[in-house]
Amino acid sequence: MKLLVGYDGSNSAKAALELACVHAKAFDASIEVVASLEGGSVTEAVEIQHAKEDLEFAEKHIQEQGIAANTHLFVRDMTPGEDIVKFAKENAVDTIFIGVRRRSKVGKLLFGSNAQYIIIKAPCPVMTVK
């Protein structure tokens, strides 16, 4: 069984990581941790470095619990939601775990929601954590 965690280092992402670890232990699964930054000239080296550090933390945390883990950092011309769904489809992921942030209805209308995109387009069940 293969689980995927969309990870950005936020508190909700850490909660999703914890829940994925519980499921991985229960179902003898591995965890793929994916961080995604929209590519292009606007993506700065500092953002990339922070994402790498967040992934290193997540990988270490998972492996300390005896769970197999791989991390992936994508910096390309896709939203994080698109990246996660694409990865899940290409890698036969069984369940996706994501943290969700509270945002006003107007904010969701103006900016969209990566979580909403993942929930609608994912090829597998999606567990959300606040």
C-alpha positions, 0 to 999 in steps of 0.5 A: 500500500502506498500513501501520499502526503502533500506537505508544506511544513504548515501545522495542518500538513504536520497533522496530515503527516501524523495521520498518514503515519498511523495509517502506514503502521496499521496497513504496513504502507510506505509514505510518499511525501510531496512538496510542490512549488509553482515554477517559473522565475518567481520561485526563489532559491529561498523557497526551494531551500525551505521546501527541502528542509521541510521534506528532510524533517518529514522524511526523518520523522517517518523513518524514525517510526520504522516506516518506509518514506520517499520525498519529492520536490516539484518546481514546475509550471503546475499548482500544488494540487495539480502536482499531487494529483498527477503524482498520485495517478502516475504512482498508483497511490492508495490514499492522499493525506492533506492539511487544509487551511481555513479560508473565507468563501471569497478567498476560495472563489478568488484564489481557488483551493489546492485541497478542493482540486485534489479532492475533486480530481484525485484517483483515490480517497483523500483524507483531510486534516485541519 
